[in-house]
């Protein structure tokens, strides 16, 4: 077997779909989508969100599928095969971004684990008003506990990843994804049967016309569709590299995009009616709850709300179990982007690569575990870097030639894509992403005009430019060494 | 609650319906492949 040659493959198509959905149904569906939908016009938010999924995310997932299935490699060798050796560094950027996201995502998995334990300890049922914030603050103020939870999360993830695609990721996803969806349906039914929940439905579904003409709402919806469906991350590319040459791309990509959106809507039906029904009993408005941010919504306010429900302990455990599964299966996908590239380049055994990556990333996770401000900074910096990764994927597919790429995609696929896909990946989707990226920068400068360019500030353009430049410099330094290892010959 | 709510309800049912339809297509294709 040649260097980097991998025998691993998905056993069943349903296993591939479950793994893809597992990777995409993440914490963003639970803590960001409902907040954004509630803050940006309810039904009015859903319209641009779905347009974003159809016009940007699904075409981009198809593009990733073409590169992954066609090259049977990760982002670096895949980009090199379709875009030439000189473009391999774009794949290294994609891998680097996923690696840095993995570092702080692991911390969130640890938080979810601790809150399941709080549930079993009966903490939510003994809450008095204000306990949500107190518990969260005391948890964040205990570094040993945070690092312990982080370590437990890493042990679980490493154990699954070591088992490989077939016995690890596929098996776990086939079990966990249906369980996650089932849990969220149960929680949504519970939320919808609360007194006052109908107000939440109105909040979620009724379009507020003013938001339809508000550029901010459109840009938030497009950003959410990209982050949530995982388009452009490189995960779909990596998972597709374990497909056979005549396996489907188009239908699987569409299932991933629509499946992720379906789950986000279930999460909306779980969170928004709960907040509408129970926020008034806590003396806060629903808007205040949503404006408290991702962690504020989940770890402070929702826990307070669970305490007001009958069977609060059970509800709390089920919710944080769902949150944990969402984070876990997403982490597997993000980690696999890094693992696949290392195996491609060095030809090492999976066990060695997994242990090495897990060890290094655990150390990289520590600053985020200790400081929530650092974690938020990393989320801000590398979340936006994913938009650059998406643009790089378009560049590679355009270099390949969109007519040929479309032929590649239609070969073996159960549904065929037309010429419209070529227009979307050449013009509509990349231009939309450039607008979204430019808007994020502009909005930040308008919000923080004095500190925006200061690289030591946690939120700003300066910190982004500094950290992106560091990653870029590392990649440039390693560019020659990476190119020397390419192309990786087929066995 | 006005008729406006039908917009959100419609989008939700559309997305769920398309997802289930696509999943059905994939499962049928998987079965066909197995028996061909």
Interface residues (C-beta under 8 A of the other chain):
Chain A: X12 X13 X14 X17 X42 X43 X46 X47 X50 X198 X201 X202 X204 X205 X206 X207 X248 X251 X252 X254 X255 X258 X259 X261 X262 X265 X269 X414 X415
Chain B: X1 X2 X4 X5 X6 X7 X8 X9 X11 X12 X14 X15 X16 X18 X19 X22 X23 X25 X26 X27 X29 X30 X33
